[in-house]
Amino acid sequence: MAQFIINMNNSLPASQKFIIHVLDSTHLFVQPNAAEMIRGAIAEFRDRNSYEKPA
């Protein structure tokens, strides 16, 4: 998920970037106002990548 968030941040213009600091491969500091946007993007990503057993 950290890589997903980093890629999401990199796709934005400089004025909208939200990562403050990358601590390691699993921990990031982000702007507090970006939390809901990140959660929404992760939820959408998980929904698109979920498996449904064929009927």
PyMOL commands that place a pseudoatom at each C-alpha (Angstrom):
pseudoatom trace, name=CA, resn=MET, resi=1, chain=A, elem=C, hetatm=0, pos=[0.000, 0.000, 0.000]
pseudoatom trace, name=CA, resn=ALA, resi=2, chain=A, elem=C, hetatm=0, pos=[2.875, 2.384, 0.660]
pseudoatom trace, name=CA, resn=GLN, resi=3, chain=A, elem=C, hetatm=0, pos=[4.007, 2.065, -2.960]
pseudoatom trace, name=CA, resn=PHE, resi=4, chain=A, elem=C, hetatm=0, pos=[0.434, 2.715, -4.119]
pseudoatom trace, name=CA, resn=ILE, resi=5, chain=A, elem=C, hetatm=0, pos=[0.326, 5.913, -2.017]
pseudoatom trace, name=CA, resn=ILE, resi=6, chain=A, elem=C, hetatm=0, pos=[3.751, 7.025, -3.294]
pseudoatom trace, name=CA, resn=ASN, resi=7, chain=A, elem=C, hetatm=0, pos=[2.650, 6.497, -6.905]
pseudoatom trace, name=CA, resn=MET, resi=8, chain=A, elem=C, hetatm=0, pos=[-0.572, 8.378, -6.202]
pseudoatom trace, name=CA, resn=ASN, resi=9, chain=A, elem=C, hetatm=0, pos=[1.442, 11.286, -4.769]
pseudoatom trace, name=CA, resn=ASN, resi=10, chain=A, elem=C, hetatm=0, pos=[3.859, 11.264, -7.726]
pseudoatom trace, name=CA, resn=SER, resi=11, chain=A, elem=C, hetatm=0, pos=[0.976, 11.534, -10.192]
pseudoatom trace, name=CA, resn=LEU, resi=12, chain=A, elem=C, hetatm=0, pos=[-0.107, 14.882, -8.709]
pseudoatom trace, name=CA, resn=PRO, resi=13, chain=A, elem=C, hetatm=0, pos=[1.263, 18.331, -9.535]
pseudoatom trace, name=CA, resn=ALA, resi=14, chain=A, elem=C, hetatm=0, pos=[3.813, 19.710, -7.073]
pseudoatom trace, name=CA, resn=SER, resi=15, chain=A, elem=C, hetatm=0, pos=[1.270, 22.016, -5.434]
pseudoatom trace, name=CA, resn=GLN, resi=16, chain=A, elem=C, hetatm=0, pos=[-0.959, 19.050, -4.489]
pseudoatom trace, name=CA, resn=LYS, resi=17, chain=A, elem=C, hetatm=0, pos=[1.634, 16.556, -3.241]
pseudoatom trace, name=CA, resn=PHE, resi=18, chain=A, elem=C, hetatm=0, pos=[0.804, 15.279, 0.241]
pseudoatom trace, name=CA, resn=ILE, resi=19, chain=A, elem=C, hetatm=0, pos=[3.741, 13.105, 1.361]
pseudoatom trace, name=CA, resn=ILE, resi=20, chain=A, elem=C, hetatm=0, pos=[5.866, 14.886, 3.937]
pseudoatom trace, name=CA, resn=HIS, resi=21, chain=A, elem=C, hetatm=0, pos=[8.499, 12.173, 4.440]
pseudoatom trace, name=CA, resn=VAL, resi=22, chain=A, elem=C, hetatm=0, pos=[9.041, 8.507, 3.533]
pseudoatom trace, name=CA, resn=LEU, resi=23, chain=A, elem=C, hetatm=0, pos=[10.346, 6.758, 6.656]
pseudoatom trace, name=CA, resn=ASP, resi=24, chain=A, elem=C, hetatm=0, pos=[10.834, 3.276, 5.198]
pseudoatom trace, name=CA, resn=SER, resi=25, chain=A, elem=C, hetatm=0, pos=[9.138, 0.878, 2.790]
pseudoatom trace, name=CA, resn=THR, resi=26, chain=A, elem=C, hetatm=0, pos=[5.964, 0.688, 4.896]
pseudoatom trace, name=CA, resn=HIS, resi=27, chain=A, elem=C, hetatm=0, pos=[5.709, 4.014, 6.746]
pseudoatom trace, name=CA, resn=LEU, resi=28, chain=A, elem=C, hetatm=0, pos=[4.990, 7.520, 5.449]
pseudoatom trace, name=CA, resn=PHE, resi=29, chain=A, elem=C, hetatm=0, pos=[4.231, 10.917, 6.927]
pseudoatom trace, name=CA, resn=VAL, resi=30, chain=A, elem=C, hetatm=0, pos=[1.434, 12.601, 4.963]
pseudoatom trace, name=CA, resn=GLN, resi=31, chain=A, elem=C, hetatm=0, pos=[-0.481, 15.865, 5.243]
pseudoatom trace, name=CA, resn=PRO, resi=32, chain=A, elem=C, hetatm=0, pos=[-3.422, 15.410, 7.656]
pseudoatom trace, name=CA, resn=ASN, resi=33, chain=A, elem=C, hetatm=0, pos=[-5.885, 16.815, 5.114]
pseudoatom trace, name=CA, resn=ALA, resi=34, chain=A, elem=C, hetatm=0, pos=[-4.977, 14.039, 2.630]
pseudoatom trace, name=CA, resn=ALA, resi=35, chain=A, elem=C, hetatm=0, pos=[-6.054, 11.138, 4.862]
pseudoatom trace, name=CA, resn=GLU, resi=36, chain=A, elem=C, hetatm=0, pos=[-9.611, 10.820, 3.526]
pseudoatom trace, name=CA, resn=MET, resi=37, chain=A, elem=C, hetatm=0, pos=[-8.461, 11.134, -0.087]
pseudoatom trace, name=CA, resn=ILE, resi=38, chain=A, elem=C, hetatm=0, pos=[-5.919, 8.332, 0.479]
pseudoatom trace, name=CA, resn=ARG, resi=39, chain=A, elem=C, hetatm=0, pos=[-8.470, 6.104, 2.223]
pseudoatom trace, name=CA, resn=GLY, resi=40, chain=A, elem=C, hetatm=0, pos=[-10.922, 6.619, -0.641]
pseudoatom trace, name=CA, resn=ALA, resi=41, chain=A, elem=C, hetatm=0, pos=[-8.315, 5.797, -3.290]
pseudoatom trace, name=CA, resn=ILE, resi=42, chain=A, elem=C, hetatm=0, pos=[-7.284, 2.646, -1.411]
pseudoatom trace, name=CA, resn=ALA, resi=43, chain=A, elem=C, hetatm=0, pos=[-10.920, 1.531, -1.060]
pseudoatom trace, name=CA, resn=GLU, resi=44, chain=A, elem=C, hetatm=0, pos=[-11.480, 2.068, -4.785]
pseudoatom trace, name=CA, resn=PHE, resi=45, chain=A, elem=C, hetatm=0, pos=[-8.276, 0.171, -5.609]
pseudoatom trace, name=CA, resn=ARG, resi=46, chain=A, elem=C, hetatm=0, pos=[-9.349, -2.765, -3.424]
pseudoatom trace, name=CA, resn=ASP, resi=47, chain=A, elem=C, hetatm=0, pos=[-12.824, -2.819, -4.967]
pseudoatom trace, name=CA, resn=ARG, resi=48, chain=A, elem=C, hetatm=0, pos=[-11.367, -2.951, -8.483]
pseudoatom trace, name=CA, resn=ASN, resi=49, chain=A, elem=C, hetatm=0, pos=[-8.968, -5.738, -7.528]
pseudoatom trace, name=CA, resn=SER, resi=50, chain=A, elem=C, hetatm=0, pos=[-11.306, -8.019, -5.613]
pseudoatom trace, name=CA, resn=TYR, resi=51, chain=A, elem=C, hetatm=0, pos=[-12.035, -11.529, -6.827]
pseudoatom trace, name=CA, resn=GLU, resi=52, chain=A, elem=C, hetatm=0, pos=[-15.586, -12.689, -7.346]
pseudoatom trace, name=CA, resn=LYS, resi=53, chain=A, elem=C, hetatm=0, pos=[-16.172, -16.383, -7.864]
pseudoatom trace, name=CA, resn=PRO, resi=54, chain=A, elem=C, hetatm=0, pos=[-17.908, -17.033, -11.194]
pseudoatom trace, name=CA, resn=ALA, resi=55, chain=A, elem=C, hetatm=0, pos=[-21.507, -18.179, -10.876]
for i in range(1, 55): cmd.bond("trace and resi %d" % i, "trace and resi %d" % (i + 1))
show_as sticks, trace
zoom trace
